[in-house]
């Protein structure tokens, strides 16, 4: 029977370009002034994950040491960069989103950087983000986004880094009660894969936001097939959440694509360093608080969608033709097979294609990123 997921559709437009605004009012630890609006060198901090033989850097809106008690943040927003490792742009988009939501008085903004060796970084580098330094943990341009281990250490995976970052922030800021981990593009892909394997920190509520990933991790061999009037339909016709063209039926994927259920598209051949098996990861994902975001214009091969770099392998194509359609399909799968009681929603952000500076600061994304206002 076709599945029609419950969607949340918002009609506000995308945010304007990032601007330099003063740090908002309200009780909060004193920020380095530039870190309230831009990813300046003053914002660049580091930590060493427990048991690791190197460090990881991140942008932060507050210094490591600041006044505690009533003046300390109660929430943190961790924003994970995309494939070009544009942590500076992701940090600034998250800062702007925080200001527009009126949450600068209680929210710490963080953007980690998964470093790549200089010899390979040219394929995934963004101007303004510092290059690798001596002692940094290193990944390849692709390995960090699906939980791979550091290439210069061989033991610490990128998922372990997120676990350690959450623990570090809680230790530095005991006032924290809620942490939202949000990823855009390849960062969205990483966060979505991480959820099933994430540690459960003590004394914290953890939320997840998955925005515009190129592909998704499925926990079953079934894939959503768009249907119209009971017949298979062209997935590209799914351009909104409520036009009747995005009903789905769960079907087996093509038999001529052996990698369709392999990690990172499915749960076969999980990396050996993961601490949960497939069924445990599925349960953990189903129990988590997850919000899905999609740029409404990230739905074609048009300019602004970065379609040339979209994964078009057979395993990816089985998930849909474009990012937004793949997101709608996954939300249908989630509601049908993973967590039907959660009633998870996907929010389409009007006016936005594949651009974190449009999606994160938008009014449409506010509920997903910050919860009840």
PyMOL commands that set and color helices and strands:
alter all, ss='L'
color gray80, all
select helices_A, chain A and resi 33-36+41-43+69-71+87-100+118-121+143-146+158-172+186-197+235-237+258-261+278-287+307-309+314-317+323-338+356-359+366-370
alter helices_A, ss='H'
color red, helices_A
select strands_A, chain A and resi 8-9+44-47+56-60+75-80+107-113+178-184+205-211+222-228+231-232+247-252+289-295+346-349
alter strands_A, ss='S'
color yellow, strands_A
deselect
rebuild
show_as cartoon
